[in-house]
Amino acid sequence: MAHTITTGNFEELVKNSGKVALVDFWAAWCGPCRMVGPVVEEIANEMGDTAVIGKVDVDAEGDLAMEFGIRNIPTLLFFKDGQVVDKHVGVATKKQLQDKLAALM
């Protein structure tokens, strides 16, 4: 299951985890987000502990969304060593996301 990422746990789960991370910035009212959400959950279940897969609700965590300049959702950020190294805006296929993660591992 994907982690719920908040301002309070971002440092621990993403920045200082020592793992590659995929973070999905989404909102409940966003149609394309509802398409990407299940894909992100599938990847989280398949990857287990090998990477951090998480979701940020932009309505609840506006400060975190602002920190990363999120203007459109869904936006998926890929982190390595605590830094953003790739980004995908809009709907993405499972294979696209898996390929981006694999390239970072």
C-alpha positions as CSV (number, residue, x, y, z in Angstrom):
1,M,0.0,0.0,0.0
2,A,1.3,3.5,-0.9
3,H,2.3,5.7,2.0
4,T,0.3,8.8,2.9
5,I,2.9,11.5,2.7
6,T,2.5,14.6,4.8
7,T,4.7,17.6,5.7
8,G,5.3,15.8,9.0
9,N,6.7,12.5,7.6
10,F,8.2,13.7,4.2
11,E,11.7,14.0,5.6
12,E,11.6,10.5,7.1
13,L,9.9,8.7,4.2
14,V,11.3,10.4,1.2
15,K,14.3,12.6,1.9
16,N,16.1,10.4,4.4
17,S,15.0,7.0,3.4
18,G,18.0,6.1,1.3
19,K,15.6,4.6,-1.3
20,V,14.3,5.7,-4.6
21,A,10.8,7.3,-4.1
22,L,7.8,7.9,-6.3
23,V,5.4,10.5,-4.9
24,D,2.0,11.1,-6.5
25,F,0.5,14.6,-5.9
26,W,-3.3,14.2,-6.2
27,A,-6.7,15.3,-5.1
28,A,-10.0,13.4,-4.5
29,W,-11.9,15.7,-7.0
30,C,-9.4,15.2,-9.8
31,G,-10.6,12.7,-12.5
32,P,-7.1,11.9,-14.0
33,C,-5.8,11.4,-10.4
34,R,-8.5,8.7,-9.9
35,M,-7.1,7.0,-13.0
36,V,-3.4,7.1,-11.8
37,G,-4.2,6.3,-8.1
38,P,-4.8,2.5,-8.6
39,V,-1.7,2.2,-10.8
40,V,0.4,3.8,-8.0
41,E,-1.1,1.5,-5.5
42,E,-0.3,-1.6,-7.7
43,I,3.3,-0.4,-8.0
44,A,3.5,0.1,-4.2
45,N,2.2,-3.4,-3.6
46,E,4.6,-5.0,-6.1
47,M,7.7,-3.0,-5.0
48,G,7.2,-3.7,-1.3
49,D,10.2,-2.3,0.6
50,T,12.6,-1.8,-2.4
51,A,11.3,1.8,-3.0
52,V,9.1,4.3,-1.3
53,I,5.8,4.8,-3.1
54,G,3.6,7.5,-1.6
55,K,0.7,9.9,-2.2
56,V,0.3,13.6,-1.2
57,D,-3.2,15.0,-1.1
58,V,-2.7,18.5,-2.3
59,D,-5.8,19.8,-0.6
60,A,-4.6,18.6,2.8
61,E,-0.9,19.3,2.2
62,G,-0.9,22.5,0.3
63,D,2.5,23.6,1.8
64,L,4.2,20.5,0.5
65,A,2.6,21.0,-3.0
66,M,3.8,24.6,-3.0
67,E,7.3,23.6,-2.0
68,F,7.6,21.4,-5.1
69,G,5.8,23.9,-7.4
70,I,2.9,21.5,-8.1
71,R,0.6,23.4,-10.5
72,N,-1.2,20.5,-12.2
73,I,-2.3,17.2,-10.9
74,P,-1.6,14.4,-11.0
75,T,2.1,15.2,-10.8
76,L,4.4,12.3,-10.1
77,L,7.8,13.2,-8.7
78,F,10.7,10.7,-8.7
79,F,13.3,11.1,-5.9
80,K,16.8,9.7,-5.6
81,D,19.0,10.5,-2.6
82,G,16.3,12.9,-1.4
83,Q,16.3,15.0,-4.5
84,V,13.8,15.3,-7.4
85,V,15.4,13.6,-10.4
86,D,12.3,13.1,-12.7
87,K,8.8,14.3,-13.1
88,H,5.6,13.2,-14.9
89,V,2.5,15.4,-15.2
90,G,-0.8,13.9,-16.1
91,V,-2.0,10.3,-16.6
92,A,0.8,7.7,-16.9
93,T,0.7,4.0,-17.6
94,K,2.0,1.5,-15.1
95,K,4.9,0.6,-17.5
96,Q,5.9,4.2,-17.9
97,L,6.2,4.6,-14.1
98,Q,7.9,1.3,-13.6
99,D,10.4,2.1,-16.3
100,K,11.2,5.5,-14.7
101,L,11.7,3.8,-11.3
102,A,13.8,1.0,-12.7
103,A,16.1,3.5,-14.4
104,L,16.7,5.1,-10.9
105,M,17.5,1.9,-9.0
